[in-house]
Amino acid sequence: MMTSGLFRVCKTVTNYIKNINVTNNAISGNLLLSQTVLLNSIRNTSFLNKRRASELWKSVTSVSNAGKRRGRGRNVAKMKDLNKNQKIGFGKIPMIFPGLNTTIIQGDVTVQQRPFTENEKLSYFNAQETKNTLQPKRNKIHPLQHGWTGGLPGGRKIGPPDPVNDDVFEGFESWILYSKYFSVMTSNMGRTKRCRVLVITGNKKGLAGFIMLNGNEFKSTINAAKNKAAQRLIYIERYNDHTVLHDFFTQFGRTKIFVEQKPKGYGLKCHRVIRTCCEALGITDLYAKVEGSKNVAYIVKAFFIGLLQQKTYDQMVKEKGLHLVEMRKENNYFPTILASPAVVRDSTEILPNEILNFKQYVMNGRIPLKKKSLKPFYTKLPSWLVYLRKQERRRNQDEVIIKLRSEYDDICSFLTEKYPEARSFKWKNHDKKQEEST
């Protein structure tokens, strides 16, 4: 009897367990999945849990001494503080955790876990703001002092050279023309970083000097280059203290520069390196065209070579033994003698292939190639010919009016005295006022 009763109890328990499994594992279509019990060993410890953070970072960032000598440590990652700007309990809902972010006992009272009050939040955030204000800020450069671009130091001013004993460089200013970092690989020291800079200094009155220097640190190299450039000053003669003496062609390596003299108020229309050199020398009006290599050092050297090879009118006249004559359009191409030699050569002494054109002579026999300006599209239309026929009777009318007003103070012809009716009609208001005032 006892065995049969025990068998019934076991049968009811097994049926109950089967019903539970059927209800939990039922899927669409009233199909049942076979249940298999899987026993897997779970390990709660690993290499990352056993080691400290410093040891883990060391495995990523460390390089052997032999590896450093061979330059293997230049791209190694740096340690990062993963807990930076993080504090326990200060999240979306700030909470007080006794023993973690506060003390367990305050006075005689045990602190309970609770959220922050409004006053406690305000006091915490005010403390964070004061902490941020006390941190040193990065010195920002004014946008006008950036140089040629905002990110690179090219074209940036670095101040006058340091004084030597009691001699101060008054009115001088220095500019960075070129800067570059490079690395040197040696068997003893491994890979070392160095920098190369090109600096020019000048007083904006025709005195300037430049130098290219290598060094270990950027700031110290710039200061050394600035002071050494002040020891290599060159005086450049200027025409009326605003432009070059004449047009010239210069070349250094594969860099060619065509420089043209321009009148006052024209400005500097040239490469940015040449513009900075002109600013150091005090040249304000110039046009320069650079062809070939755009190497910064080559451009500076070629430009200074051309400036040093300039000649005055007296020097040119002594070399050629001929008069130097100027003919301008505003003077109706009337010849004006600028310089004359002591002894003038005869026409029989002048060779047939000798250069007599002044512009071609100062350019060393070269002439800069200039593209022809394209004609507008409407000049090819038949209506343009009709317009030219209509404007033919007014051709040069404005130039004639200006010339008559400048010479005779009135618009008149050679028949005015004989025929008074040939005088121009005073129909403009300012002409009438002029007549009344006279």
Salt bridges, closest charged atoms under 4 A:
GLU118 OE2 - LYS121 NZ 3.95
GLU120 OE2 - ARG114 NH2 3.17
ASP241 OD1 - ARG238 NH2 3.57
ASP247 OD2 - LYS359 NZ 3.75
GLU260 OE1 - LYS262 NZ 3.42
GLU260 OE2 - LYS370 NZ 3.38
ASP285 OD2 - HIS242 ND1 2.84
GLU319 OE1 - LYS311 NZ 3.01
GLU326 OE2 - ARG328 NE 2.83
GLU330 OE2 - ARG328 NH1 3.56
GLU354 OE2 - LYS320 NZ 3.00
GLU354 OE2 - ARG345 NH2 2.56
ASP410 OD2 - ARG423 NH1 3.36
ASP410 OD1 - LYS426 NZ 3.47
ASP431 OD2 - ARG405 NH2 3.65
ASP431 OD1 - HIS430 ND1 3.12
